Amino acid sequence: MNSVRRVLGNKGFEVWSVDPSASVYSALRVMAEQDIGAVMVVDGERLVGIFTERDYARKIVLQGKLSQDTPVRDVMTTSVIYVRPEQTVEECMAVMSEHGVRHLPVVDGDRLVGLVSMRDVVRHIISEQEFMIEQLVSYITDRRIVAR
């Protein structure tokens, strides 16, 4: 099955997060060090928001706020759209497209278990298509040998 769980299995389950009281500057530092475009905002073990590069541009830079003085809780996106591990990659892409997001937390029950980005989904689809092409080429080649 072509599930979000499989995408996480290939890319890993590591999720970078910050506390809601962390400064925007701290969140940006994590994002820069890990070369990621978003961090989850977690209070204890509960997902309470997501902070993205888009949030930074629109809610800090354009509003003239200082990243060192602003807590993430003041600018994070709180209406977090997420997917479940058993959902298909196609469903994941539809959610991303419908809501205009590039990062989706993966939640199992009440637990944050991973994060998938548009890049992860595209890589997975390309990998699946390459595998399918290899299988078809092998099948055609085998059929030609048998037919001779």
C-alpha positions in Angstrom: 0.0 0.0 0.0 1.2 3.5 -0.9 0.8 5.0 2.6 2.1 7.9 4.5 3.6 5.4 6.9 5.7 4.0 4.1 6.9 7.5 3.2 8.0 8.0 6.9 9.6 4.5 6.8 11.8 5.7 4.0 12.6 9.2 5.2 12.6 8.6 8.9 10.4 9.5 11.8 12.4 12.4 13.3 10.5 15.5 14.0 12.1 18.8 14.9 10.1 20.9 17.4 10.1 23.9 19.7 8.2 24.9 22.8 5.5 27.6 22.3 7.5 29.9 24.6 10.7 29.6 22.4 11.7 32.8 20.5 11.1 32.9 16.8 14.9 33.3 16.5 15.4 30.0 18.3 12.9 28.3 15.9 14.7 29.8 12.9 18.0 28.5 14.3 16.6 25.0 14.5 15.3 25.3 11.0 18.6 26.6 9.6 20.7 23.9 11.4 18.4 21.1 10.2 17.9 22.6 6.7 14.1 22.4 7.1 11.3 24.7 6.3 9.0 24.2 9.3 9.1 23.1 12.9 6.4 21.6 15.0 5.3 23.5 18.1 4.8 21.1 20.9 3.6 21.7 24.4 4.8 18.7 26.4 3.8 15.9 24.0 0.8 17.8 22.4 1.1 19.3 19.0 -0.2 22.9 19.4 1.0 24.5 16.2 3.4 24.7 13.3 5.9 27.4 12.5 7.0 27.8 8.9 9.2 30.0 6.8 6.0 31.5 5.5 4.9 32.4 9.0 8.2 34.1 9.6 8.0 36.2 6.4 4.4 37.3 6.9 4.2 37.6 10.6 7.6 38.8 11.6 9.4 40.5 8.7 6.4 42.2 7.1 5.1 43.4 10.4 8.4 44.7 11.6 8.7 42.5 14.7 11.9 41.2 16.2 12.5 37.5 16.1 14.5 37.6 19.3 11.7 39.2 21.2 8.7 37.3 19.8 7.6 34.0 21.2 6.6 31.3 18.6 3.2 31.1 20.2 2.4 34.6 18.9 3.0 33.8 15.2 2.6 30.0 14.8 -0.2 28.5 12.8 -2.5 27.0 15.3 -5.1 25.4 13.0 -2.7 22.5 12.1 -3.8 20.3 9.2 -2.4 16.8 9.5 -2.6 13.3 8.1 -2.7 9.9 9.7 -0.1 7.2 8.9 -2.6 4.9 7.2 -3.7 7.6 4.7 -2.5 7.2 1.1 0.2 9.4 -0.5 -2.5 10.5 -3.0 -4.7 11.7 -0.1 -1.7 13.4 1.4 -1.1 15.3 -1.8 -4.8 16.2 -2.1 -4.7 17.7 1.4 -1.5 19.7 0.6 -3.0 21.0 -2.6 -6.4 21.8 -1.1 -5.0 23.7 1.8 -1.9 25.2 0.2 0.5 23.7 2.6 3.9 22.1 2.0 4.4 20.4 5.4 2.0 18.0 7.1 2.4 16.6 10.6 1.6 12.9 10.8 -0.5 12.1 13.9 -1.3 8.6 15.2 -4.0 8.8 17.8 -2.9 11.8 19.8 0.8 11.3 19.1 2.9 13.3 16.6 4.8 10.5 14.8 6.3 12.3 11.9 6.3 15.1 9.3 6.0 14.8 5.6 6.8 17.6 3.2 5.8 18.1 -0.4 9.4 17.1 -1.3 9.1 13.8 0.6 5.8 13.0 -1.2 7.3 13.8 -4.7 10.4 11.7 -4.0 8.2 8.8 -2.9 6.1 9.0 -6.0 9.1 9.2 -8.3 10.7 6.2 -6.5 7.4 4.2 -6.9 7.2 5.0 -10.6 10.8 4.1 -11.2 10.2 0.7 -9.5 7.1 0.2 -11.6 9.0 1.0 -14.8 11.7 -1.5 -13.9 9.1 -4.2 -13.2 7.4 -3.6 -16.6 10.7 -3.6 -18.5 11.6 -6.9 -16.8 8.2 -8.4 -17.6 8.5 -7.4 -21.2 12.0 -8.6 -21.5 11.1 -12.0 -19.9 8.1 -12.3 -22.3 10.3 -11.8 -25.3 12.7 -14.5 -24.2 9.8 -17.0 -23.6 8.2 -16.1 -27.0 11.4 -17.0 -28.9 
